[in-house]
């Protein structure tokens, strides 16, 4: 029996701690399995994570060289590298999926970032990833852009589990939950095999809001620094509770439907003056997920505070959002800026990695 950690205590309160990172060495060296023993119950990846993993070191070189020698294009080779990592992680997390009866044990892989504004392309890519990787504990990540809503609904209706990513506003979060419910209503038969999380981004909200508060510069504005992200997350949790209750939800639950859990993403603190476990400590509660970079997991294991906090004072959380509006912070505009930045950051990571792999492929061909 492995030693109980703060991660296990989080699970006792209904929150699933997931790891927001993946690299080949964690699979070959057994480190991911160790994370699971310590209490990790799922894993998320994104284009930036794979850019860092594949660019660093030589862990992917042998497979990449074989693929290029076999005639694969650089882009196709990239997706094969990703698929190999995801398959390995799916295998490691599969026992968690079984032990939790499908609540946890998921591994997330994202559609290509250039599809964020392309509904038809997103739908086709998500379906293809599900069919190629074909595992009950796979989440395909679809950005929660306006263009992502229809593909999310379609995938859920087809019985495919989805992680909706890049959610920055309460308004978009409500639309994402509606897409999930409508998808479930269109799905046939037993709904218990369909799962979804809605990834609400946290720390980036404070980064952008704090920048605006500093520009405003009044004492009232400056007093709100570092408060927007947690408050918005806590209000989002209230929207979740409202949505997954009442007659409409009860009819779906009777068919085996699972709630679409809010997943707190981007939970490493960007401002070094804030506690490094801020975005974990303040968002703990039932039916939630927190996906953390490994450094944040280590910090929480060392000195995090385990207590139910996500719904400790929802009225105060709403008052914080109201005060932000009063001092001149437009959270809808903040969300628009952050969504554009998030999409662009993933596109940049993907493009940089493909450029680096093109150079590596050219070197390999020149060595032949």
Rosetta blueprint (number, residue, H / E / L):
1 X L
2 X L
3 X L
4 X L
5 X L
6 X H
7 X H
8 X H
9 X H
10 X H
11 X H
12 X H
13 X L
14 X L
15 X E
16 X E
17 X E
18 X E
19 X E
20 X L
21 X L
22 X L
23 X L
24 X H
25 X H
26 X H
27 X H
28 X H
29 X L
30 X L
31 X H
32 X H
33 X H
34 X H
35 X H
36 X H
37 X H
38 X H
39 X L
40 X L
41 X L
42 X L
43 X E
44 X E
45 X L
46 X L
47 X H
48 X H
49 X H
50 X H
51 X H
52 X H
53 X H
54 X H
55 X H
56 X L
57 X L
58 X L
59 X L
60 X L
61 X H
62 X H
63 X H
64 X H
65 X H
66 X H
67 X H
68 X H
69 X H
70 X L
71 X L
72 X L
73 X L
74 X H
75 X H
76 X H
77 X H
78 X H
79 X H
80 X H
81 X H
82 X H
83 X H
84 X H
85 X H
86 X H
87 X H
88 X H
89 X H
90 X H
91 X H
92 X H
93 X H
94 X H
95 X H
96 X H
97 X H
98 X H
99 X H
100 X L
101 X L
102 X L
103 X L
104 X L
105 X L
106 X L
107 X E
108 X E
109 X E
110 X E
111 X L
112 X L
113 X H
114 X H
115 X H
116 X L
117 X L
118 X L
119 X H
120 X H
121 X H
122 X H
123 X H
124 X H
125 X H
126 X H
127 X H
128 X H
129 X H
130 X H
131 X H
132 X H
133 X H
134 X L
135 X L
136 X L
137 X L
138 X E
139 X E
140 X E
141 X E
142 X E
143 X E
144 X L
145 X L
146 X L
147 X L
148 X H
149 X H
150 X H
151 X H
152 X H
153 X H
154 X H
155 X H
156 X H
157 X H
158 X L
159 X L
160 X L
161 X L
162 X E
163 X E
164 X E
165 X E
166 X E
167 X E
168 X L
169 X L
170 X H
171 X H
172 X H
173 X H
174 X H
175 X H
176 X H
177 X H
178 X H
179 X H
180 X H
181 X H
182 X H
183 X H
184 X H
185 X H
186 X H
187 X L
188 X L
189 X L
190 X L
191 X L
192 X L
193 X L
194 X L
195 X L
196 X E
197 X E
198 X E
199 X E
200 X E
201 X E
202 X L
203 X H
204 X H
205 X H
206 X H
207 X H
208 X H
209 X H
210 X H
211 X H
212 X H
213 X H
214 X H
215 X H
216 X H
217 X L
218 X L
219 X H
220 X H
221 X H
222 X H
223 X L
224 X L
225 X L
226 X L
227 X L
228 X H
229 X H
230 X H
231 X H
232 X H
233 X H
234 X H
235 X H
236 X H
237 X H
238 X H
239 X H
240 X H
241 X H
242 X H
243 X H
244 X L
245 X L
246 X L
247 X H
248 X H
249 X H
250 X H
251 X H
252 X H
253 X H
254 X L
255 X L
256 X L
257 X L
258 X L
259 X L
260 X L
261 X E
262 X E
263 X E
264 X E
265 X E
266 X L
267 X L
268 X L
269 X L
270 X L
271 X L
272 X L
273 X L
274 X L
275 X L
276 X L
277 X L
278 X H
279 X H
280 X H
281 X H
282 X L
283 X L
284 X L
285 X L
286 X L
287 X L
288 X E
289 X E
290 X E
291 X E
292 X E
293 X L
294 X H
295 X H
296 X H
297 X H
298 X H
299 X H
300 X H
301 X H
302 X H
303 X H
304 X L
305 X L
306 X L
307 X L
308 X L
309 X L
310 X L
311 X L
312 X L
313 X L
314 X H
315 X H
316 X H
317 X H
318 X H
319 X H
320 X H
321 X H
322 X H
323 X H
324 X H
325 X H
326 X H
327 X H
328 X L
329 X L
330 X L
331 X H
332 X H
333 X H
334 X H
335 X H
336 X H
337 X H
338 X H
339 X H
340 X H
341 X H
342 X H
343 X H
344 X H
345 X H
346 X H
347 X H
348 X H
349 X H
350 X H
351 X H
352 X H
353 X H
354 X H
355 X H
356 X H
357 X H
358 X H
359 X H
360 X H
361 X H
362 X H
363 X H
364 X H
365 X H
366 X H
367 X H
368 X L
